[in-house]
Amino acid sequence: MTPLLTADVFGWTMRPVRWRRARALLVVVAAAAVLSLHVAFDPPVECSDVAPCGPDWLNALLFGLVAALPVVAFLSLPVTAWLAALFFTADAIWQEAHPGLASPAWLTGADAALALLAFVTARLDPPGLGSAAEMWAATTSHRKPPAPAILPRYGFGWRLLAVPLLLGALAIAGLALADQTGADDRLAAADRVTAEVTAHPDEYTLEVRLPGAAPARVTVADADEHPVGSHVTVLVSGDGLYQLVSEPYDASGWLSLAVLLAGVAAGCLARARERAAVARALFEGEQPATEVYVWAHGGRVAVYATDARPGEPALVEFFALARHGSDDIRPGILFGVPAQRHWCAVAVDGELLVPRGPARSGRFAPAYGGPAPDPALDGPAAVPDAARLPLRPEEILALRREDVAADPETVHTHRHNRFSGYAVVVASSWPFLLILSRLLPALPYWGAVAVTAPVTAIACLSGWRMFLRPRVSWNGAGLSVVGSIGARLLVWSDVHAIRADRHGAVTIETDHHGAGLVVTARGEHALLPRVLSGDERTGLQLSGALRLAAERAEARARDRVRDVVSLPPAPVAPPAPAPLYGAWAAETLLYALVLAGLFG
């Protein structure tokens, strides 16, 4: 059986959750755009005694569907597609039934485009792990996992959530129908009386004077449509019912809530079915089968490569249905692809550990050889730290060619991509200006300039310190670091460890307690890595380049080789460039213009 090596899984990138959210967000944005177009271009509905605005159950269905789309899109794209198709069909039927209020033809086409977009995004396959993972899956050994004694009903939680939602939807729809039926019976037996509007207690209430009766209050959609002194026709019943003839009692709005709950329930059921299908597929056919090391304690299972070194993190981790009594690392057999959001099972000591859910990142599991090291311990009692282990060959190959250059005199420099930095500078002050626009009174233009100037200055200064100026320079002798706060010039022997997280933050630790300087680089899964970050180093690339330089410096020190003349330049922050001052002036004047317009 093929052993699983660290090099086999190095460089895999899996983004199914991000991909699902991106597709869902695309549908949500399209739905919001279509709804905005309907609000802007649909003919207005006018209520009168001749054509009253009675209950419209089909219109309530439309509102419920459009409200359910943004929520269900993040649960199940196929269900979202059918909801969009139902919205288009119901809208076409409503327009056929109300020709005087029909939307423009191009807007009906936008409804059809929304449904088509939803079906296309639902059919798109998520990106795989890449060519390296596909090659590994094709060349590794395959075997069908042993049949589990008990296979649970995966997705039970989603089904459990769907049940009260469906019951709530049915209850709300039934109560709304019963309430509307009772109200219609009361209105049918009511008397039509002409009354005079005497006051507007609030924007949804009229106070009217009825002939030969005390003043009464009537709830309306918009009180401003009935000025004081005007006359309205009111339906009056002996049990205290007062309702405008043009606006009969309408409980159809509750149907929108019922449709929303039913749509969310359908999304939950689809998510449960999808989860169950993927989980059962793990045991129905042959899967990649590899030798691994396994730490299984209780229901927690961590998987390590066969060449894992003490202190290195696990590849993946999942939770098993059955508890395992051991608390040490043992050899086992992994069935499935060792990647996040994939389903895996492990056989250890002749026992099959069936997963409760898909695997997650191994960074949550204990490091190989034990938990994270205690910085207070030294010598054999301390567990090795992966950040201080020598780089693997595959990690070196992932670095930039110039960072691997063996010449210790070469000075390497890291800085953020300038486009990304200026984008942050321009956008960071906007939220504060929006808040100020709500707090401050109306100001003239130059008064607005006085407000925006310090805000944009702080944004430019922060952007310069955080993103635009060079942050790290290093060679074979040491490194100079300009952190977010503080700057230091260090020889490699002063550096205790160099760590990077998946968001791109690189921490250069200078003691055993984790203290040090933090430098920001590009994250591993940036939203627009090529557009906003260009060819900037990722956090792993920067930390790998620094660790490689430290390893080589340590090797030269052991061999007593002195081939480095001097340290890199001292970390003196250069002055801000002229484009930054230009950005500050342009932002100040432009934002002041917008701010003054908001005030005015």
C-alpha positions in Angstrom: 0.0 0.0 0.0 1.2 3.5 -0.9 2.6 5.5 2.1 1.3 9.1 2.3 4.2 11.6 2.2 4.3 15.3 3.0 5.4 16.0 -0.5 2.3 14.3 -1.9 0.0 16.8 -0.3 2.2 19.9 -0.4 0.7 22.8 -2.2 -2.9 21.5 -2.3 -5.5 24.2 -2.3 -9.1 23.5 -1.6 -11.7 26.2 -1.6 -15.2 24.5 -1.9 -16.7 26.7 0.9 -15.3 29.9 -0.7 -16.4 28.7 -4.1 -19.9 27.9 -2.9 -20.1 31.3 -1.2 -18.9 33.1 -4.3 -21.5 31.5 -6.4 -24.2 32.2 -3.8 -23.1 35.8 -3.5 -23.3 36.1 -7.3 -26.9 35.0 -7.2 -27.7 37.2 -4.3 -26.3 40.3 -6.0 -28.3 39.4 -9.2 -31.5 39.0 -7.2 -31.0 42.3 -5.4 -30.3 44.0 -8.8 -33.5 42.5 -10.3 -35.6 43.5 -7.3 -34.2 47.1 -7.4 -35.2 47.3 -11.1 -38.7 46.2 -10.2 -38.9 48.8 -7.5 -37.7 51.5 -9.9 -39.6 50.6 -13.1 -42.7 48.8 -12.1 -45.9 50.9 -12.6 -47.2 52.2 -9.2 -50.2 50.6 -7.7 -53.0 53.1 -6.9 -55.9 52.1 -4.6 -59.4 53.6 -5.0 -62.9 52.8 -4.1 -63.5 51.5 -7.6 -60.3 49.4 -7.7 -59.5 48.5 -4.1 -56.1 47.0 -3.2 -57.5 43.8 -1.8 -55.6 40.7 -0.7 -53.2 39.5 -3.4 -51.9 36.0 -2.6 -49.9 35.7 -5.7 -48.1 39.0 -5.0 -47.4 37.7 -1.5 -45.9 34.6 -3.0 -43.6 36.7 -5.1 -42.4 38.7 -2.1 -41.8 35.5 -0.2 -39.8 34.0 -3.0 -37.6 37.0 -3.5 -37.0 37.2 0.3 -36.0 33.5 0.4 -33.5 33.7 -2.5 -30.6 35.4 -0.5 -31.0 33.0 2.4 -31.4 29.8 0.5 -28.5 30.7 -1.9 -26.1 29.9 0.9 -27.8 26.6 1.7 -28.5 25.0 -1.6 -27.9 26.4 -5.1 -30.2 23.9 -6.8 -33.1 24.9 -4.6 -32.2 28.5 -5.2 -32.5 27.9 -9.0 -35.9 26.4 -8.6 -37.0 29.3 -6.4 -35.8 31.7 -9.1 -37.7 29.8 -11.8 -40.8 29.8 -9.6 -40.4 33.6 -9.1 -40.2 34.1 -12.8 -43.3 32.0 -13.5 -45.3 33.6 -10.7 -44.4 37.1 -11.9 -45.4 36.3 -15.5 -48.8 34.9 -14.2 -49.3 38.0 -12.1 -48.6 40.4 -15.0 -51.0 38.4 -17.2 -53.6 38.8 -14.5 -52.9 42.6 -14.1 -52.2 43.9 -17.6 -52.4 47.5 -16.4 -49.6 46.9 -13.9 -47.4 44.7 -16.1 -43.6 45.3 -15.9 -41.7 46.3 -19.1 -40.8 43.5 -21.3 -37.1 43.9 -20.7 -37.6 43.6 -17.0 -39.4 40.3 -17.5 -36.3 39.3 -19.4 -34.2 40.2 -16.4 -36.4 37.8 -14.3 -35.7 35.1 -16.8 -31.9 35.9 -16.8 -31.9 35.6 -13.0 -33.5 32.1 -13.2 -31.0 31.1 -15.9 -28.0 32.4 -13.9 -29.2 30.5 -10.8 -29.4 27.3 -12.8 -26.0 27.8 -14.4 -24.3 28.5 -11.0 -26.0 25.5 -9.5 -24.6 23.3 -12.3 -21.0 24.6 -12.1 -18.6 22.2 -10.5 -16.4 23.5 -7.8 -12.6 23.7 -8.5 -10.6 20.7 -7.6 -7.4 20.4 -5.6 -5.3 21.0 -8.7 -3.1 19.0 -11.0 -0.8 17.7 -8.2 -3.7 16.3 -6.2 -5.3 14.8 -9.4 -1.9 13.1 -10.2 -1.6 11.8 -6.7 -5.2 10.4 -6.8 -4.5 8.7 -10.1 -1.2 7.1 -9.1 -1.9 6.0 -5.5 -3.3 2.7 -4.5 -7.1 2.3 -4.3 -9.2 0.1 -2.0 -12.8 0.0 -0.9 -13.2 0.8 2.8 -14.5 -1.9 5.1 -18.3 -1.8 5.4 -19.1 0.1 8.7 -21.3 -1.8 11.2 -23.6 1.3 11.6 -23.8 4.2 9.1 -25.7 7.1 10.7 -28.2 9.3 8.9 -25.9 12.1 7.9 -27.6 15.5 7.7 -29.9 14.7 10.6 -29.2 18.2 12.1 -30.3 19.9 8.9 -33.5 17.7 8.7 -34.2 18.5 12.4 -34.0 22.2 11.6 -36.2 21.8 8.5 -39.1 20.3 10.5 -40.0 23.3 12.7 -39.5 25.6 9.7 -42.0 23.6 7.6 -44.5 23.3 10.5 -44.2 27.1 11.1 -44.8 27.8 7.4 -47.9 25.6 7.3 -49.2 27.1 10.6 -48.6 30.7 9.4 -50.3 30.0 6.0 -53.3 28.4 7.6 -53.8 31.1 10.2 -53.4 33.8 7.5 -56.0 32.1 5.4 -58.4 31.7 8.3 -57.9 35.3 9.4 -58.5 36.6 5.9 -61.7 34.5 5.5 -63.1 35.8 8.8 -62.2 39.4 7.8 -63.8 39.0 4.4 -67.1 37.8 6.1 -67.1 40.8 8.4 -66.4 43.2 5.6 -69.2 41.7 3.5 -71.7 42.5 6.3 -70.3 45.9 7.0 -71.9 49.3 6.2 -70.3 51.8 3.8 -70.0 55.2 5.4 -68.5 58.4 4.1 -66.2 60.0 6.8 -64.1 63.1 7.1 -60.4 62.9 7.9 -59.7 65.0 11.0 -56.1 64.1 12.0 -53.1 61.9 11.4 -52.0 60.4 14.7 -49.1 58.7 12.9 -48.1 57.9 9.4 -50.2 54.7 9.3 -53.4 55.9 11.1 -56.3 58.2 10.2 -58.6 59.8 12.7 -62.0 60.2 11.0 -65.4 61.7 11.9 -68.3 59.4 11.2 -71.9 60.8 10.8 -73.7 60.5 14.1 -70.9 58.6 15.8 -67.8 59.2 17.9 -64.4 59.8 16.1 -62.7 56.5 15.0 -59.3 55.5 13.9 -58.5 53.6 10.7 -55.2 51.9 9.8 -54.0 52.7 6.3 -50.9 52.1 4.2 -49.9 55.7 4.0 -51.7 58.5 5.9 -50.3 61.2 3.7 -52.4 60.0 0.8 -55.5 61.2 2.7 -55.1 64.8 3.7 -56.9 66.3 6.7 -60.3 67.6 5.6 -60.7 65.0 2.8 -63.5 62.4 2.7 -63.0 58.7 2.6 -65.4 55.8 2.4 -65.2 53.5 5.4 -66.6 50.0 6.0 -68.1 50.0 9.5 -69.4 46.9 11.4 -71.0 46.7 14.8 -68.1 44.8 16.3 -65.7 47.7 16.0 -64.3 47.1 12.5 -63.2 50.2 10.6 -61.6 49.7 7.2 -61.2 51.9 4.1 -63.1 50.6 1.0 -60.0 51.2 -1.1 -57.8 49.3 1.3 -59.7 46.2 2.6 -58.2 44.0 5.3 -55.2 42.2 3.9 -53.6 39.2 5.7 -51.8 37.9 2.5 -48.5 39.4 3.7 -48.2 36.6 6.2 -48.0 34.2 3.2 -44.6 35.9 2.3 -43.2 34.8 5.7 -44.6 31.3 5.2 -43.0 31.0 1.7 -39.7 32.3 3.2 -39.8 29.6 5.9 -40.7 26.9 3.4 -37.9 27.9 1.1 -35.3 27.8 3.9 -36.7 24.4 5.0 -36.3 23.1 1.4 -32.7 24.4 1.4 -32.0 22.6 4.7 -33.4 19.4 3.3 -31.3 19.7 0.2 -28.2 20.3 2.2 -29.0 17.2 4.3 -29.4 15.1 1.2 -26.2 16.4 -0.3 -24.3 15.7 2.9 -25.7 12.2 3.1 -24.9 11.4 -0.5 -21.3 12.5 -0.2 -20.7 10.6 3.0 -22.2 7.4 1.7 -20.2 7.6 -1.5 -17.1 7.2 0.7 -18.1 3.6 1.5 -19.7 2.6 -1.8 -16.7 2.5 -4.0 -12.9 2.4 -4.1 -11.1 5.3 -2.5 -7.4 6.3 -2.4 -5.9 4.1 0.4 -2.6 5.2 2.0 -0.5 4.4 5.0 -0.5 7.2 7.5 0.1 7.8 11.2 -3.0 8.4 13.3 -3.7 10.0 16.6 -7.1 8.9 17.8 -8.3 9.9 21.2 -11.9 9.7 22.1 -13.8 10.8 19.0 -11.0 13.0 17.7 -8.9 11.7 14.8 -5.8 13.4 13.5 -3.9 12.2 10.4 -0.2 12.6 9.8 2.1 11.8 6.9 4.4 8.8 7.2 7.4 11.1 7.0 6.1 13.7 9.5 8.7 15.2 11.8 8.1 15.9 15.5 6.5 19.3 15.8 4.8 19.3 12.4 1.0 19.8 12.2 -1.4 17.1 11.1 -2.6 17.0 7.5 -6.3 16.8 8.4 -8.5 16.1 11.4 -12.1 14.8 11.7 -14.4 13.5 14.4 -15.4 9.8 14.5 -18.6 8.2 15.6 -16.9 5.7 17.8 -14.4 6.5 20.5 -10.9 5.1 20.3 -9.2 4.2 23.5 -5.6 5.0 22.6 -3.9 8.4 23.1 -0.7 7.8 21.2 0.2 8.0 17.5 -0.1 4.7 15.7 0.1 3.5 12.1 -3.2 3.3 10.2 -4.8 3.3 6.8 -6.5 6.4 5.4 -9.4 6.0 3.0 -10.2 9.1 1.0 -8.5 12.4 0.0 -6.7 14.1 2.9 -8.0 17.6 2.3 -10.3 20.0 4.0 -14.0 19.5 3.3 -13.4 16.0 2.0 -14.7 12.9 3.7 -12.1 10.4 5.1 -12.2 7.3 7.1 -9.3 5.7 9.0 -8.6 2.1 10.0 -6.4 1.8 13.0 -5.7 -1.3 15.1 -8.2 -3.2 13.0 -11.0 -0.8 13.8 -12.7 1.4 11.2 -13.2 5.0 12.5 -16.3 6.3 10.6 -16.4 10.1 10.3 -19.2 12.3 11.7 -18.5 15.0 9.1 -15.9 16.1 6.5 -12.3 16.7 7.5 -11.1 20.0 8.6 -7.6 21.6 8.7 -5.0 19.8 10.7 -3.8 23.0 12.4 -6.4 22.4 15.1 -5.0 19.0 16.0 -1.9 18.4 18.2 1.4 18.5 16.5 3.1 15.3 15.5 4.9 14.0 18.6 2.8 15.8 21.1 1.0 19.2 21.8 2.5 22.6 21.0 5.8 23.1 22.8 6.0 24.9 26.1 8.4 27.9 25.6 9.4 27.7 29.2 11.0 24.3 28.7 14.4 23.7 27.2 16.3 20.6 26.1 14.7 17.2 25.8 11.6 18.1 27.7 10.5 20.6 25.1 8.6 19.3 22.0 10.2 20.4 18.7 8.5 23.3 16.9 7.7 23.0 13.2 8.7 26.7 12.8 12.3 25.8 13.7 12.6 22.7 11.6 14.7 22.7 8.4 12.7 23.4 5.3 11.7 20.4 3.2 12.8 20.2 -0.5 9.3 20.9 -1.7 9.1 24.0 0.5 12.3 25.3 -1.0 11.0 24.6 -4.5 7.9 26.7 -3.7 10.0 29.8 -3.0 11.1 32.4 -5.5 14.2 31.7 -7.5 15.9 34.8 -6.2 15.1 33.9 -2.6 16.9 30.6 -3.0 20.0 32.2 -4.5 23.0 31.0 -2.4 24.9 34.3 -2.5 24.8 35.5 1.2 25.7 39.1 0.1 22.5 39.5 -1.9 20.0 41.7 -0.1 16.4 40.7 -0.5 13.5 43.1 0.1 9.8 42.5 0.7 7.0 45.0 0.4 3.3 45.0 -0.3 2.0 45.5 -3.8 1.5 49.2 -4.2 -1.9 48.9 -6.0 -3.2 47.0 -3.0 -1.8 49.5 -0.6 -3.3 52.5 -2.4 -6.6 50.7 -2.6 -6.6 50.4 1.1 -5.7 54.0 1.6 -8.5 55.2 -0.6 -11.2 53.0 0.8 -10.3 53.0 4.6 -11.5 56.5 5.3 -14.9 56.1 3.7 -16.7 54.4 6.6 -15.6 57.1 9.1 -16.9 59.8 6.8 -20.2 58.1 6.5 -20.5 58.0 10.3 -19.5 61.7 10.5 -22.2 62.6 7.9 -24.8 61.3 10.4 -23.3 62.9 13.5 -22.3 66.4 12.3 -24.7 69.3 11.3 -24.7 70.8 7.8 -21.4 72.3 6.9 -20.2 74.4 3.9 -17.7 72.9 1.5 -14.5 74.2 3.2 -15.9 73.2 6.6 -16.2 69.7 5.1 -12.6 69.9 3.9 -11.5 70.7 7.5 -13.3 67.5 8.6 -12.1 65.2 5.8 -8.4 66.4 5.8 -7.4 64.8 9.2 -9.5 61.6 8.5 -7.8 61.0 5.1 -4.4 62.0 6.6 -4.8 59.2 9.2 -5.8 56.8 6.5 -2.8 57.7 4.4 -0.4 57.5 7.3 -1.8 54.1 8.4 -1.6 52.8 4.8 1.9 53.9 4.5 3.0 52.3 7.7 1.1 49.1 7.2 1.2 48.5 3.4 3.2 50.8 1.2 6.7 51.2 2.8 9.3 48.3 2.6 8.9 46.0 5.6 11.8 43.5 5.5 15.3 43.3 4.1 17.6 40.4 4.7 20.8 38.7 3.6 23.1 36.0 4.9 24.1 38.0 7.9 20.7 39.1 9.3 17.6 41.1 8.6 16.2 44.5 9.1 12.5 44.7 10.0 10.1 47.6 10.0 7.1 46.4 11.8 3.7 48.0 12.2 5.1 49.4 15.4 8.8 49.5 15.9 11.9 48.5 13.9 14.9 46.4 14.6 18.1 45.2 13.0 18.8 41.6 13.9 21.5 39.0 13.2 20.1 35.5 12.5 21.2 34.2 15.9 18.7 36.7 17.5 15.8 35.2 15.7 14.1 32.4 17.6 11.4 31.4 15.1 9.5 32.6 12.1 5.8 31.8 11.7 3.2 32.5 9.1 -0.6 32.1 9.2 -3.0 31.5 6.3 -3.9 35.2 6.3 -0.4 36.2 5.4 0.8 37.6 8.8 4.5 36.7 9.4 5.7 36.8 12.9 9.5 37.1 13.5 9.9 35.9 17.1 13.0 37.2 19.0 12.6 35.2 22.3 11.1 32.0 23.6 7.9 33.7 24.7 6.6 34.6 21.1 7.5 38.3 21.3 8.7 39.8 18.0 7.7 41.8 15.0 4.8 41.2 12.7 5.0 41.8 8.9 2.0 41.5 6.6 2.2 39.6 3.3 -0.4 38.2 0.9 -2.7 35.5 2.3 -2.8 32.1 0.9 -6.4 32.5 -0.2 -6.8 36.2 -1.0 -10.0 37.1 -2.7 -8.3 38.8 -5.7 -4.7 37.7 -5.3 -3.5 38.6 -8.8 -5.4 41.9 -9.2 -4.7 43.3 -5.8 -1.4 41.7 -4.9 0.3 41.1 -8.2 3.5 39.0 -7.7 3.8 39.8 -4.0 5.1 37.0 -1.8 2.6 35.1 0.2 3.1 34.7 3.9 4.4 31.2 3.5 6.8 32.3 0.8 8.2 35.1 2.9 8.5 33.0 6.1 10.1 30.2 4.0 12.7 32.6 2.5 13.6 34.0 5.9 13.8 30.5 7.4 16.0 29.4 4.6 18.4 32.3 5.1 18.5 31.6 8.8 19.3 27.9 8.2 22.1 28.7 5.9 23.5 31.3 8.3 23.4 28.6 11.1 25.2 26.2 8.8 27.9 28.7 8.0 28.3 29.4 11.7 28.8 25.7 12.5 31.4 25.5 9.7 33.1 28.7 10.8 32.6 30.3 7.4 32.6 34.1 7.4 31.6 35.2 3.9 29.2 37.9 4.8 30.6 41.4 5.0 27.8 43.4 6.6 24.2 43.3 7.7 21.4 44.6 5.4 20.7 48.4 5.6 19.3 49.6 8.9 15.5 49.7 9.2 15.1 53.4 8.7 11.6 54.2 7.3 12.0 56.2 4.1 9.9 59.3 3.6 6.4 59.0 2.1 6.4 59.3 -1.7 4.8 62.2 -3.6 1.9 60.0 -4.9 0.8 59.5 -1.3 0.6 63.2 -0.7 -1.3 63.5 -4.0 -3.7 60.8 -2.9 -4.3 62.6 0.4 -5.1 65.9 -1.4 -7.3 64.3 -3.9 -9.2 62.3 -1.3 -9.7 65.3 0.9 -11.2 67.5 -1.8 -13.3 64.7 -3.3 -14.6 63.3 0.0 -15.4 66.9 1.1 -17.4 67.4 -2.0 -19.4 64.3 -1.4 -19.7 65.0 2.3 -21.0 68.5 1.7 -23.5 67.1 -0.8 -24.7 64.6 1.9 -25.1 67.5 4.3 -26.9 69.7 1.9 
